Amino acid sequence: MQNVYLTGFMGVGKTTIGQAVAQKLGVSVMDTDFMIENNSNMLIKDIFEKYGENYFRELESKILTVLPSEDIIVTTGGGIVTRQENIEWMKKNGCVIFLYADPDVIWNRLENDTTRPLIQQRKKEEILELFGNRLPFYKQAHITLDTTALSLDEAVEAVHRAIKTWNNRQH
């Protein structure tokens, strides 16, 4: 199986859905944010604070290139798509699935989250603007799944079906 890259805005459930899909398929899951934290021995919010967003985006790009090339589900950070080179890398090396959720639903999930540096001290309008700015990048994925009204089990099943369909098209 080619790699599957789950993209989408923070709070859509990429990590949770990715872990469940990987378990269902019997493959590994790798989370780019976790890998960056692990490799740098720093939390992402601390990386942002100390080195800035640009440095963090460099780390994201590097992580993509060292991942195994097949049989993994890759859960990505919400901003990985802001670099065109990352989108092209993912599309060339697997199936890119954009997990969409309604921005108001995302805001409700993120409103009190203190772990995400791009949320800190921002108003709802600013977060919605960030979402809007990233939307054209997310839409470059091979597949878009609207998870707004789906339970976790339904979202996992939708991603699983999308992967099966993708794999059938590749053979």
C-alpha positions as CSV (number, residue, x, y, z in Angstrom):
1,M,0.0,0.0,0.0
2,Q,1.2,3.5,-0.8
3,N,1.5,5.9,2.1
4,V,-1.7,7.8,3.1
5,Y,-1.2,11.4,4.1
6,L,-4.0,12.9,6.2
7,T,-4.1,16.7,5.9
8,G,-6.5,19.2,7.3
9,F,-6.8,22.1,9.7
10,M,-5.9,21.7,13.3
11,G,-8.7,20.1,15.3
12,V,-10.3,18.1,12.4
13,G,-9.1,14.8,14.0
14,K,-6.2,13.8,11.8
15,T,-4.3,12.1,14.6
16,T,-7.2,10.3,16.2
17,I,-8.7,9.2,12.8
18,G,-5.2,8.2,11.5
19,Q,-4.5,6.0,14.5
20,A,-7.8,4.2,14.2
21,V,-7.4,3.7,10.4
22,A,-3.9,2.4,10.8
23,Q,-5.1,-0.1,13.4
24,K,-7.9,-1.2,11.1
25,L,-5.5,-1.7,8.2
26,G,-2.7,-3.3,10.4
27,V,-0.2,-0.7,9.4
28,S,1.9,1.9,11.3
29,V,0.9,5.5,11.8
30,M,3.4,8.3,12.0
31,D,2.5,11.8,13.2
32,T,4.8,14.5,11.8
33,D,4.3,16.8,14.8
34,F,5.1,14.0,17.2
35,M,8.2,13.1,15.1
36,I,9.4,16.7,15.2
37,E,8.9,17.0,19.0
38,N,10.7,13.7,19.4
39,N,13.6,14.5,17.2
40,S,14.1,18.0,18.6
41,N,13.3,17.2,22.3
42,M,11.1,20.2,22.3
43,L,7.3,20.8,22.2
44,I,6.0,22.4,19.0
45,K,4.9,25.5,20.9
46,D,8.5,25.9,22.3
47,I,9.9,25.5,18.8
48,F,7.6,28.3,17.5
49,E,8.5,30.5,20.5
50,K,12.3,30.0,20.3
51,Y,12.8,29.6,16.5
52,G,9.7,30.8,14.8
53,E,7.2,29.3,12.4
54,N,9.5,29.3,9.4
55,Y,12.0,27.1,11.2
56,F,9.2,24.7,12.2
57,R,8.0,24.5,8.5
58,E,11.6,23.5,7.5
59,L,11.5,20.7,10.1
60,E,8.2,19.5,8.6
61,S,9.5,19.4,5.1
62,K,12.6,17.4,6.2
63,I,10.4,14.9,8.2
64,L,8.4,14.1,5.0
65,T,11.6,13.0,3.2
66,V,12.7,10.6,5.8
67,L,9.5,8.7,6.3
68,P,9.2,5.1,5.0
69,S,7.7,5.1,1.5
70,E,4.9,2.6,2.0
71,D,2.5,1.0,4.4
72,I,2.1,3.9,6.8
73,I,-0.6,6.4,7.6
74,V,1.0,9.8,8.0
75,T,-0.9,12.3,10.1
76,T,0.4,15.8,9.3
77,G,0.4,19.1,11.0
78,G,-2.3,21.6,9.9
79,G,0.2,23.9,8.1
80,I,2.3,21.3,6.3
81,V,0.4,22.2,3.1
82,T,1.5,25.8,3.2
83,R,4.6,24.8,1.3
84,Q,3.8,23.6,-2.2
85,E,6.9,21.3,-2.2
86,N,5.2,19.4,0.7
87,I,2.0,18.9,-1.2
88,E,3.9,17.7,-4.3
89,W,6.0,15.3,-2.2
90,M,2.9,13.8,-0.6
91,K,1.0,13.5,-3.8
92,K,4.0,11.9,-5.5
93,N,4.6,9.4,-2.7
94,G,1.0,8.4,-1.8
95,C,-2.6,9.2,-1.4
96,V,-3.4,12.6,0.1
97,I,-6.7,12.8,1.9
98,F,-8.0,16.2,3.1
99,L,-10.2,15.9,6.2
100,Y,-12.5,18.8,6.1
101,A,-14.7,20.0,9.0
102,D,-16.9,23.1,9.2
103,P,-14.8,26.0,10.6
104,D,-17.3,26.7,13.4
105,V,-17.0,23.1,14.6
106,I,-13.2,23.4,14.5
107,W,-13.3,26.6,16.5
108,N,-15.4,24.9,19.1
109,R,-12.9,22.1,19.4
110,L,-9.9,24.5,19.6
111,E,-11.2,27.4,21.5
112,N,-9.6,26.4,24.8
113,D,-6.6,24.4,23.4
114,T,-3.3,25.7,24.9
115,T,-1.0,23.3,23.0
116,R,-1.3,24.9,19.6
117,P,0.9,27.9,19.0
118,L,-1.1,29.3,16.1
119,I,-4.2,29.5,18.3
120,Q,-2.7,31.3,21.2
121,Q,-4.1,34.9,21.7
122,R,-6.1,34.7,18.5
123,K,-9.7,35.6,18.0
124,K,-12.2,33.3,16.2
125,E,-12.1,35.6,13.1
126,E,-8.3,35.2,12.9
127,I,-8.5,31.4,13.1
128,L,-11.3,31.3,10.5
129,E,-9.1,33.5,8.2
130,L,-6.2,31.2,8.7
131,F,-8.4,28.3,7.8
132,G,-9.7,30.2,4.7
133,N,-6.1,31.0,3.6
134,R,-5.1,27.3,3.8
135,L,-8.2,25.9,2.1
136,P,-6.8,26.2,-1.5
137,F,-3.8,24.2,-0.4
138,Y,-5.9,21.5,1.3
139,K,-8.0,21.2,-1.7
140,Q,-5.0,20.0,-3.8
141,A,-5.4,16.6,-2.1
142,H,-6.4,13.6,-4.1
143,I,-9.5,13.1,-2.0
144,T,-11.6,15.4,0.2
145,L,-13.8,14.0,3.0
146,D,-16.2,16.1,4.9
147,T,-16.1,14.8,8.5
148,T,-18.2,17.6,10.1
149,A,-21.2,15.5,11.0
150,L,-19.4,12.1,11.3
151,S,-18.7,10.2,14.4
152,L,-15.2,8.8,14.9
153,D,-16.2,5.4,13.6
154,E,-17.9,6.9,10.6
155,A,-14.9,9.1,9.8
156,V,-12.6,6.0,10.1
157,E,-14.9,4.0,7.8
158,A,-15.0,6.9,5.2
159,V,-11.1,7.1,5.2
160,H,-10.8,3.4,5.0
161,R,-13.2,3.3,2.0
162,A,-11.3,6.2,0.3
163,I,-8.0,4.3,0.7
164,K,-9.5,1.1,-0.8
165,T,-10.9,3.1,-3.7
166,W,-7.6,4.8,-4.2
167,N,-5.6,1.6,-4.1
168,N,-8.0,-0.1,-6.6
169,R,-7.4,2.9,-9.0
170,Q,-3.7,2.5,-8.8
171,H,-3.6,-1.1,-9.9
